[in-house]
Amino acid sequence: MIHPSQFQAPWWARNPHLQTIMAKYLQPKRVEYRTERLELPDGDFVDLAWAFPEHDAPRPLVVLFHGLEGEIHSHYIQGMMAALQQQGWQALLMHFRGCSGEPNRHLSAYHSGAVGDPHYLLAELRQRYPHRSIAAIGYSLGGNMLVNYLAKYPRNPLTSAVVVSAPLQLSACAEQMNRGVSRIYQRYLLKKMQLNWQQKLQRHPQHSWPVAIERLRSIREFDDKITAPVHGFHDAEDYYHRCSGLYQLANILTPTLILHAADDPFMSDAVIPDASDLPPAITYELSQHGGHVGFIQGSPWRPHYWLEKRIPAWLATHWPNLKEQA
């Protein structure tokens, strides 16, 4: 079932672009953290950011997965880590390969269906902390990745999961990002992607590339010429079809909350599933407003980030023996 969201945009913040952009410029939260380098079986690594204060077992642990080109200082990561700390829970961000500020070792990096590194991390966490409850939150690309992970590994260490503003139909999202005002967001993201891959290719001079990365003009072109061939897909459409979480929802057994705004400027209605395709494990909440990872409420003078209340409240209802873990 698709439920109407509890989120109600205030009169002054019903524009999706205001919701999307303003979220980045709210009062920034600064969460102290320490880093850990997790070595991976294939010889590469991912960098983890553990929020302070660190807690011993059995306090709940929440693992965050950022969006495209996100990192520890992304506003939504900082805000959610602070909100989780207020609950007395431990927060951990897994940077996707190459997103922590240091290029990863291999040519391959990350994409919307790359579930191997999260799978390795969560298995490692379960081994380290056999008695702690673990949940996960995925934003945007990280949300689509999390859906793929939950579907591929239905028996996993997670007590629950939350997916926010996820591009569950990748092809439709690539089309939307190349239209109208959404092209502004596309240019911003594409520039960061191009810069990162130019730096990466300097570290791998043995790989010649048939196209100049700086000449790519859309995310679809980038995925067709870079993402797909590097990660073993035939082309962008093959990548989109095989990695769109929309087609994997029915396989999810973990209690999962999906939050989406109908006016998300990164996406079209194609990302919204048919209610009949949702398994009992999924709670899908759809709001009319909210933009992309926005969901701003309050007054113009004292706005606040609704996700920082909704997500911890939902997670709290799914922690087993919460009092013992507080």
PARO-519973 format. One record per residue (C-alpha): residue in one letter; x negated, y, z; residue number from 0. Coordinates in pm, whole numbers, plus 50000, padded with zeros to 5 digits. Each point is the difference from the previous one (the first is absolute). Layout:
N
NODE / res / c1 / c2 / c3 / n
NODE / A / X / Y / Z / NUM
...
END
This chain:
326
NODE / res / c1 / c2 / c3 / n
NODE / M / 50000 / 50000 / 50000 / 0
NODE / I / 49890 / 50357 / 49930 / 1
NODE / H / 50075 / 50227 / 50295 / 2
NODE / P / 50041 / 50379 / 49993 / 3
NODE / S / 49698 / 50149 / 50172 / 4
NODE / Q / 50023 / 50180 / 50332 / 5
NODE / F / 49784 / 50272 / 49844 / 6
NODE / Q / 50180 / 50324 / 49919 / 7
NODE / A / 49799 / 50271 / 49829 / 8
NODE / P / 50053 / 50349 / 50145 / 9
NODE / W / 50157 / 50263 / 49776 / 10
NODE / W / 49665 / 50167 / 49930 / 11
NODE / A / 49817 / 49676 / 49904 / 12
NODE / R / 50225 / 49817 / 49755 / 13
NODE / N / 49768 / 50059 / 49705 / 14
NODE / P / 49799 / 49681 / 49936 / 15
NODE / H / 49683 / 50189 / 49909 / 16
NODE / L / 50017 / 50207 / 50319 / 17
NODE / Q / 50043 / 49678 / 50198 / 18
NODE / T / 49708 / 49835 / 49820 / 19
NODE / I / 49756 / 50290 / 50015 / 20
NODE / M / 50088 / 50154 / 50336 / 21
NODE / A / 49936 / 49675 / 50186 / 22
NODE / K / 49631 / 50043 / 49926 / 23
NODE / Y / 49991 / 50345 / 50156 / 24
NODE / L / 50183 / 49940 / 50325 / 25
NODE / Q / 49807 / 50064 / 50320 / 26
NODE / P / 49713 / 49758 / 49940 / 27
NODE / K / 49943 / 49736 / 50264 / 28
NODE / R / 49646 / 49895 / 50081 / 29
NODE / V / 49965 / 49644 / 50121 / 30
NODE / E / 49667 / 49884 / 50135 / 31
NODE / Y / 49885 / 49674 / 49853 / 32
NODE / R / 49704 / 49769 / 49960 / 33
NODE / T / 49908 / 49817 / 49682 / 34
NODE / E / 49922 / 49636 / 49942 / 35
NODE / R / 49867 / 49846 / 49680 / 36
NODE / L / 50169 / 49671 / 49923 / 37
NODE / E / 49788 / 49782 / 49775 / 38
NODE / L / 50206 / 49802 / 49749 / 39
NODE / P / 49946 / 49646 / 49869 / 40
NODE / D / 49910 / 50123 / 49650 / 41
NODE / G / 49713 / 50217 / 50127 / 42
NODE / D / 50190 / 50330 / 49995 / 43
NODE / F / 50141 / 50190 / 50298 / 44
NODE / V / 50287 / 50212 / 50127 / 45
NODE / D / 49971 / 50267 / 50267 / 46
NODE / L / 50242 / 49998 / 50292 / 47
NODE / A / 50095 / 50298 / 50215 / 48
NODE / W / 50106 / 49913 / 50356 / 49
NODE / A / 50186 / 50273 / 50186 / 50
NODE / F / 49897 / 50085 / 50354 / 51
NODE / P / 50066 / 49915 / 50270 / 52
NODE / E / 49937 / 49637 / 49927 / 53
NODE / H / 50201 / 49753 / 50200 / 54
NODE / D / 49932 / 49650 / 50114 / 55
NODE / A / 50251 / 49726 / 49930 / 56
NODE / P / 50287 / 49963 / 50017 / 57
NODE / R / 50107 / 50346 / 49881 / 58
NODE / P / 50169 / 50005 / 49657 / 59
NODE / L / 49783 / 50074 / 49698 / 60
NODE / V / 50124 / 50181 / 49687 / 61
NODE / V / 49799 / 49978 / 49677 / 62
NODE / L / 50047 / 50282 / 49747 / 63
NODE / F / 49947 / 49984 / 49624 / 64
NODE / H / 49966 / 50334 / 49822 / 65
NODE / G / 50120 / 50108 / 49657 / 66
NODE / L / 49813 / 50068 / 49676 / 67
NODE / E / 49668 / 50170 / 50081 / 68
NODE / G / 50102 / 50040 / 50365 / 69
NODE / E / 49770 / 49972 / 50303 / 70
NODE / I / 49976 / 50058 / 50375 / 71
NODE / H / 50053 / 50376 / 49969 / 72
NODE / S / 50318 / 49970 / 49791 / 73
NODE / H / 50270 / 50192 / 50185 / 74
NODE / Y / 50244 / 49710 / 50022 / 75
NODE / I / 49730 / 49770 / 50142 / 76
NODE / Q / 49891 / 50251 / 50264 / 77
NODE / G / 50359 / 50075 / 50096 / 78
NODE / M / 50103 / 49636 / 50032 / 79
NODE / M / 49688 / 49906 / 50194 / 80
NODE / A / 50080 / 50278 / 50248 / 81
NODE / A / 50360 / 49881 / 50027 / 82
NODE / L / 49890 / 49642 / 50062 / 83
NODE / Q / 49755 / 50116 / 50266 / 84
NODE / Q / 50285 / 50177 / 50178 / 85
NODE / Q / 50172 / 49662 / 50022 / 86
NODE / G / 49692 / 49852 / 50163 / 87
NODE / W / 49926 / 49782 / 49697 / 88
NODE / Q / 49676 / 49944 / 49811 / 89
NODE / A / 49977 / 50136 / 49645 / 90
NODE / L / 49762 / 49882 / 49729 / 91
NODE / L / 49959 / 50119 / 49642 / 92
NODE / M / 49853 / 49774 / 49734 / 93
NODE / H / 49839 / 50209 / 49726 / 94
NODE / F / 50039 / 49834 / 49664 / 95
NODE / R / 49671 / 49933 / 49824 / 96
NODE / G / 49820 / 50322 / 49911 / 97
NODE / C / 50240 / 50229 / 50192 / 98
NODE / S / 49802 / 50061 / 50320 / 99
NODE / G / 49757 / 50245 / 49841 / 100
NODE / E / 49746 / 49739 / 49896 / 101
NODE / P / 50032 / 49808 / 49673 / 102
NODE / N / 50049 / 49627 / 50039 / 103
NODE / R / 49735 / 49763 / 49870 / 104
NODE / H / 50187 / 49828 / 49718 / 105
NODE / L / 50147 / 50151 / 49685 / 106
NODE / S / 50348 / 49886 / 50098 / 107
NODE / A / 50177 / 50217 / 50255 / 108
NODE / Y / 50366 / 49993 / 50103 / 109
NODE / H / 50338 / 50008 / 49836 / 110
NODE / S / 50368 / 49969 / 50083 / 111
NODE / G / 49996 / 49622 / 50007 / 112
NODE / A / 49660 / 49935 / 50158 / 113
NODE / V / 50099 / 49805 / 50311 / 114
NODE / G / 49677 / 49808 / 50059 / 115
NODE / D / 49831 / 50254 / 50227 / 116
NODE / P / 50308 / 50064 / 50218 / 117
NODE / H / 50049 / 49624 / 50027 / 118
NODE / Y / 49641 / 49955 / 50117 / 119
NODE / L / 50027 / 50289 / 50248 / 120
NODE / L / 50327 / 49881 / 50155 / 121
NODE / A / 49865 / 49646 / 50036 / 122
NODE / E / 49690 / 50145 / 50167 / 123
NODE / L / 50214 / 50206 / 50240 / 124
NODE / R / 50208 / 49699 / 50093 / 125
NODE / Q / 49682 / 49806 / 50075 / 126
NODE / R / 49862 / 50285 / 50212 / 127
NODE / Y / 50326 / 50068 / 50182 / 128
NODE / P / 50202 / 49677 / 50015 / 129
NODE / H / 50250 / 50141 / 50250 / 130
NODE / R / 50062 / 50350 / 49863 / 131
NODE / S / 50304 / 50091 / 49794 / 132
NODE / I / 49898 / 50146 / 49665 / 133
NODE / A / 50209 / 50211 / 49762 / 134
NODE / A / 49914 / 50182 / 49676 / 135
NODE / I / 50105 / 50322 / 49828 / 136
NODE / G / 49937 / 50060 / 49630 / 137
NODE / Y / 50038 / 50335 / 49825 / 138
NODE / S / 50062 / 50046 / 49628 / 139
NODE / L / 49750 / 49775 / 49816 / 140
NODE / G / 49915 / 49844 / 50335 / 141
NODE / G / 50369 / 49929 / 50049 / 142
NODE / N / 50031 / 49820 / 49668 / 143
NODE / M / 49687 / 49804 / 50087 / 144
NODE / L / 50151 / 49908 / 50337 / 145
NODE / V / 50315 / 49869 / 49831 / 146
NODE / N / 49783 / 49780 / 49778 / 147
NODE / Y / 49807 / 49877 / 50302 / 148
NODE / L / 50315 / 49916 / 50197 / 149
NODE / A / 50141 / 49809 / 49702 / 150
NODE / K / 49680 / 49810 / 49922 / 151
NODE / Y / 49937 / 49912 / 50365 / 152
NODE / P / 50346 / 49959 / 50155 / 153
NODE / R / 49843 / 49828 / 50302 / 154
NODE / N / 49767 / 50275 / 50117 / 155
NODE / P / 49877 / 50153 / 50328 / 156
NODE / L / 50240 / 50296 / 49987 / 157
NODE / T / 50287 / 50045 / 50242 / 158
NODE / S / 50153 / 50264 / 49771 / 159
NODE / A / 49917 / 50239 / 49716 / 160
NODE / V / 50104 / 50342 / 49870 / 161
NODE / V / 49978 / 50115 / 49637 / 162
NODE / V / 50027 / 50373 / 49918 / 163
NODE / S / 50056 / 50162 / 49658 / 164
NODE / A / 49870 / 49698 / 49812 / 165
NODE / P / 49982 / 49991 / 49616 / 166
NODE / L / 50165 / 49660 / 49983 / 167
NODE / Q / 50041 / 50018 / 49620 / 168
NODE / L / 49660 / 50116 / 49882 / 169
NODE / S / 50078 / 50050 / 49631 / 170
NODE / A / 50298 / 50227 / 50073 / 171
NODE / C / 49791 / 50195 / 50248 / 172
NODE / A / 49722 / 50052 / 49746 / 173
NODE / E / 50261 / 50137 / 49758 / 174
NODE / Q / 50146 / 50230 / 50264 / 175
NODE / M / 49658 / 50138 / 50092 / 176
NODE / N / 49951 / 50106 / 49639 / 177
NODE / R / 50318 / 50208 / 49990 / 178
NODE / G / 50075 / 50361 / 50087 / 179
NODE / V / 49884 / 50132 / 50335 / 180
NODE / S / 49880 / 49656 / 50103 / 181
NODE / R / 49705 / 50047 / 49766 / 182
NODE / I / 49856 / 50241 / 50256 / 183
NODE / Y / 49970 / 49714 / 50247 / 184
NODE / Q / 49862 / 49779 / 49727 / 185
NODE / R / 49724 / 50247 / 49915 / 186
NODE / Y / 49903 / 50028 / 50367 / 187
NODE / L / 49978 / 49625 / 50051 / 188
NODE / L / 49843 / 49931 / 49662 / 189
NODE / K / 49720 / 50248 / 50065 / 190
NODE / K / 49911 / 49821 / 50325 / 191
NODE / M / 50015 / 49660 / 49830 / 192
NODE / Q / 49777 / 50116 / 49715 / 193
NODE / L / 49742 / 50147 / 50236 / 194
NODE / N / 49983 / 49684 / 50209 / 195
NODE / W / 49961 / 49776 / 49696 / 196
NODE / Q / 49736 / 50222 / 49843 / 197
NODE / Q / 49799 / 49968 / 50320 / 198
NODE / K / 50061 / 49626 / 50005 / 199
NODE / L / 49880 / 49952 / 49643 / 200
NODE / Q / 49679 / 50184 / 50082 / 201
NODE / R / 49934 / 49722 / 50251 / 202
NODE / H / 50071 / 49736 / 49735 / 203
NODE / P / 49814 / 50119 / 49689 / 204
NODE / Q / 50003 / 49648 / 49857 / 205
NODE / H / 50372 / 50048 / 49923 / 206
NODE / S / 50067 / 50201 / 49686 / 207
NODE / W / 50347 / 50148 / 49963 / 208
NODE / P / 50187 / 50034 / 49669 / 209
NODE / V / 50170 / 50325 / 50102 / 210
NODE / A / 49891 / 50317 / 50175 / 211
NODE / I / 50175 / 50000 / 50337 / 212
NODE / E / 50038 / 50379 / 50000 / 213
NODE / R / 50208 / 49978 / 49681 / 214
NODE / L / 50271 / 49788 / 50156 / 215
NODE / R / 50310 / 50214 / 50034 / 216
NODE / S / 50246 / 49789 / 50198 / 217
NODE / I / 50010 / 49738 / 50272 / 218
NODE / R / 50131 / 49752 / 49743 / 219
NODE / E / 49698 / 50065 / 49777 / 220
NODE / F / 49770 / 49962 / 50299 / 221
NODE / D / 50162 / 49671 / 50099 / 222
NODE / D / 49987 / 49877 / 49641 / 223
NODE / K / 49633 / 50084 / 49943 / 224
NODE / I / 49856 / 49961 / 50352 / 225
NODE / T / 50217 / 49832 / 50264 / 226
NODE / A / 50128 / 49716 / 49782 / 227
NODE / P / 49678 / 49879 / 49833 / 228
NODE / V / 49787 / 50038 / 50314 / 229
NODE / H / 50242 / 49791 / 50206 / 230
NODE / G / 50082 / 49729 / 49749 / 231
NODE / F / 50325 / 50125 / 49847 / 232
NODE / H / 50063 / 50006 / 49627 / 233
NODE / D / 50120 / 50361 / 49996 / 234
NODE / A / 50196 / 50250 / 50210 / 235
NODE / E / 50336 / 49831 / 49936 / 236
NODE / D / 49861 / 49664 / 50106 / 237
NODE / Y / 49867 / 50160 / 50319 / 238
NODE / Y / 50329 / 50177 / 50068 / 239
NODE / H / 50212 / 49691 / 49945 / 240
NODE / R / 49787 / 49771 / 50212 / 241
NODE / C / 49952 / 50245 / 50287 / 242
NODE / S / 50339 / 50174 / 50031 / 243
NODE / G / 50130 / 49915 / 50345 / 244
NODE / L / 50361 / 50030 / 49883 / 245
NODE / Y / 49981 / 49650 / 49858 / 246
NODE / Q / 49860 / 49852 / 50321 / 247
NODE / L / 50245 / 50126 / 50262 / 248
NODE / A / 50206 / 49679 / 50011 / 249
NODE / N / 49696 / 49805 / 50126 / 250
NODE / I / 49950 / 50208 / 50316 / 251
NODE / L / 50067 / 49837 / 50336 / 252
NODE / T / 49835 / 50256 / 50231 / 253
NODE / P / 50241 / 50260 / 50146 / 254
NODE / T / 49935 / 50300 / 49774 / 255
NODE / L / 50134 / 50356 / 49993 / 256
NODE / I / 49987 / 50174 / 49661 / 257
NODE / L / 50049 / 50379 / 49998 / 258
NODE / H / 50061 / 50182 / 49673 / 259
NODE / A / 50135 / 50337 / 49886 / 260
NODE / A / 50213 / 50008 / 49685 / 261
NODE / D / 49840 / 50331 / 49899 / 262
NODE / D / 49640 / 49874 / 50022 / 263
NODE / P / 49826 / 50190 / 49715 / 264
NODE / F / 49752 / 49716 / 49947 / 265
NODE / M / 50272 / 49753 / 49907 / 266
NODE / S / 50330 / 49936 / 49826 / 267
NODE / D / 50300 / 49797 / 50118 / 268
NODE / A / 49834 / 49695 / 49845 / 269
NODE / V / 49813 / 49945 / 50328 / 270
NODE / I / 50324 / 49953 / 50196 / 271
NODE / P / 50086 / 49630 / 50024 / 272
NODE / D / 50339 / 49847 / 49950 / 273
NODE / A / 50146 / 49937 / 50344 / 274
NODE / S / 50071 / 49639 / 49904 / 275
NODE / D / 49627 / 49942 / 49948 / 276
NODE / L / 49905 / 50093 / 50356 / 277
NODE / P / 49934 / 49713 / 50241 / 278
NODE / P / 50124 / 50012 / 50362 / 279
NODE / A / 49652 / 50098 / 50121 / 280
NODE / I / 50010 / 50339 / 49823 / 281
NODE / T / 50169 / 50312 / 50133 / 282
NODE / Y / 50012 / 50250 / 49713 / 283
NODE / E / 50082 / 50361 / 50091 / 284
NODE / L / 50066 / 50246 / 49719 / 285
NODE / S / 50027 / 50376 / 50051 / 286
NODE / Q / 50112 / 50255 / 49744 / 287
NODE / H / 49716 / 50236 / 50086 / 288
NODE / G / 49648 / 49964 / 50135 / 289
NODE / G / 49765 / 50018 / 49702 / 290
NODE / H / 49688 / 49783 / 49991 / 291
NODE / V / 49877 / 49912 / 50351 / 292
NODE / G / 50165 / 50322 / 50112 / 293
NODE / F / 50308 / 49967 / 50223 / 294
NODE / I / 49963 / 50342 / 50163 / 295
NODE / Q / 50257 / 50112 / 50257 / 296
NODE / G / 50028 / 50285 / 50251 / 297
NODE / S / 50001 / 50371 / 49934 / 298
NODE / P / 49775 / 50195 / 49759 / 299
NODE / W / 49811 / 50123 / 50307 / 300
NODE / R / 49976 / 49664 / 50177 / 301
NODE / P / 50015 / 49722 / 49741 / 302
NODE / H / 49927 / 49645 / 50096 / 303
NODE / Y / 49931 / 49671 / 49829 / 304
NODE / W / 50302 / 49768 / 50038 / 305
NODE / L / 49799 / 49687 / 49910 / 306
NODE / E / 49798 / 50043 / 50319 / 307
NODE / K / 50316 / 49937 / 50200 / 308
NODE / R / 50187 / 49752 / 49782 / 309
NODE / I / 49716 / 49754 / 49943 / 310
NODE / P / 49886 / 49958 / 50365 / 311
NODE / A / 50365 / 49970 / 50107 / 312
NODE / W / 50057 / 49719 / 49750 / 313
NODE / L / 49675 / 49822 / 50084 / 314
NODE / A / 50088 / 50011 / 50371 / 315
NODE / T / 50309 / 49790 / 49936 / 316
NODE / H / 49786 / 49726 / 49842 / 317
NODE / W / 49720 / 49964 / 50252 / 318
NODE / P / 50044 / 49678 / 50197 / 319
NODE / N / 49952 / 50046 / 50374 / 320
NODE / L / 49936 / 50372 / 49956 / 321
NODE / K / 49988 / 50068 / 50373 / 322
NODE / E / 49720 / 49751 / 50042 / 323
NODE / Q / 49808 / 50170 / 49717 / 324
NODE / A / 50041 / 50359 / 50121 / 325
END
